[in-house]
């Protein structure tokens, strides 16, 4: 999958960031964070993870995705709050300007080649995994999504 193209003022490649590298070994993280405008006109932070397939060990897979998305949300929020001083130089301009206290978050998993009929079950499984984060941070119940590459292309996440 090839991500983008994105406005660099709205794109934070968290997986390649120095603030993530300084987190140390064993900390898993999502691919990137992207500021997008919702259908209601509000700015949202989209935390995106991508996988090339659905692995056989489904439980372990969902647990790993939960870790990556949770860590990315926490590191993004901490960076926006200035908890990691060196992150300011790397953060996208739109993230720096985002009202982190009131903005929406979308946690998106893209699975290459996932059949459309499998997506509802995958979505339910990921929502269950992410429930505690969604509840404790006050995210909308619809903030978690599993999509395939076709949908990701349709909404401009990949080319």
Secondary structure as the mmCIF struct_conf table of DSSP 4:
data_model
#
loop_
_struct_conf.conf_type_id
_struct_conf.id
_struct_conf.beg_label_comp_id
_struct_conf.beg_label_asym_id
_struct_conf.beg_label_seq_id
_struct_conf.end_label_comp_id
_struct_conf.end_label_asym_id
_struct_conf.end_label_seq_id
STRN STRN1 UNK A 3 UNK A 3
TURN_TY1_P TURN_TY1_P1 UNK A 8 UNK A 10
STRN STRN2 UNK A 11 UNK A 12
HELX_RH_3T_P HELX_RH_3T_P1 UNK A 14 UNK A 16
HELX_RH_AL_P HELX_RH_AL_P1 UNK A 18 UNK A 21
TURN_TY1_P TURN_TY1_P2 UNK A 22 UNK A 23
TURN_TY1_P TURN_TY1_P3 UNK A 25 UNK A 26
BEND BEND1 UNK A 31 UNK A 31
STRN STRN3 UNK A 32 UNK A 37
TURN_TY1_P TURN_TY1_P4 UNK A 39 UNK A 40
BEND BEND2 UNK A 41 UNK A 41
STRN STRN4 UNK A 43 UNK A 51
BEND BEND3 UNK A 52 UNK A 53
BEND BEND4 UNK A 56 UNK A 56
HELX_RH_AL_P HELX_RH_AL_P2 UNK A 58 UNK A 80
TURN_TY1_P TURN_TY1_P5 UNK A 81 UNK A 82
BEND BEND5 UNK A 83 UNK A 84
HELX_RH_3T_P HELX_RH_3T_P2 UNK A 85 UNK A 89
TURN_TY1_P TURN_TY1_P6 UNK A 90 UNK A 90
BEND BEND6 UNK A 91 UNK A 91
HELX_RH_AL_P HELX_RH_AL_P3 UNK A 93 UNK A 97
BEND BEND7 UNK A 98 UNK A 98
TURN_TY1_P TURN_TY1_P7 UNK A 100 UNK A 102
STRN STRN5 UNK A 104 UNK A 111
TURN_TY1_P TURN_TY1_P8 UNK A 112 UNK A 113
HELX_RH_AL_P HELX_RH_AL_P4 UNK A 116 UNK A 136
TURN_TY1_P TURN_TY1_P9 UNK A 137 UNK A 138
HELX_RH_3T_P HELX_RH_3T_P3 UNK A 141 UNK A 143
STRN STRN6 UNK A 144 UNK A 148
HELX_RH_AL_P HELX_RH_AL_P5 UNK A 149 UNK A 154
TURN_TY1_P TURN_TY1_P10 UNK A 155 UNK A 156
BEND BEND8 UNK A 157 UNK A 157
STRN STRN7 UNK A 158 UNK A 158
#
